[in-house]
């Protein structure tokens, strides 16, 4: 079974997302499964399907994982609203007469 894995480091913490077509997606923080979903389709790049808090030095940060999945799967990880890893997709902006993906 093909599995897509995305790994990021945020302030010394490993954030990992594993996704398969049949068993859904899982969010791991420091090897602990923190959230799961069995959604087969992700049509809204603005709605996170996985999320979990990450406490660092008494401050809670919000980890969110966004998917765009129809025929292929794109995944990106945000912490506190800022993309730290993954594919670029979502809002589009016009840049020099051409359309390009906004990285935020």
Residue, then its C-alpha position, 0 to 999 in steps of 0.5 A: x500500500x503506497x504511503x506518503x510521509x511528510x516530516x518536519x522539525x519545529x524547534x526540536x520537535x519532529x512533526x510527521x504526517x503519514x497518509x494512505x488511501x485506505x487508512x487515512x492520515x495520522x499526525x505524529x508529534x515526537x512519535x506520539x499519534x496526536x490526530x487521525x482522519x479517514x477522509x478520502x477526499x480533501x477539496x478545500x485547501x483552507x480547512x485543516x484535516x488534522x490538528x494538535x497543540x504543541x507545547x514548547x516552554x509553556x507556550x502552546x502552538x497549533x499544528x495544522x495539516x492541510x490536504x488537497x486530495x482528488x487524484x493525487x495527494x498534496x500535504x502541508x504542515x502549518x504551525x501557528x498559521x505559518x507553513x513549515x513543510x510540504x507542498x505549496x497549494x491553496x490561495x492563488x495570487x497574480x504575480x507579473x501577469x501569471x498566477x502562482x501559489x501563495x506560500x502563506 
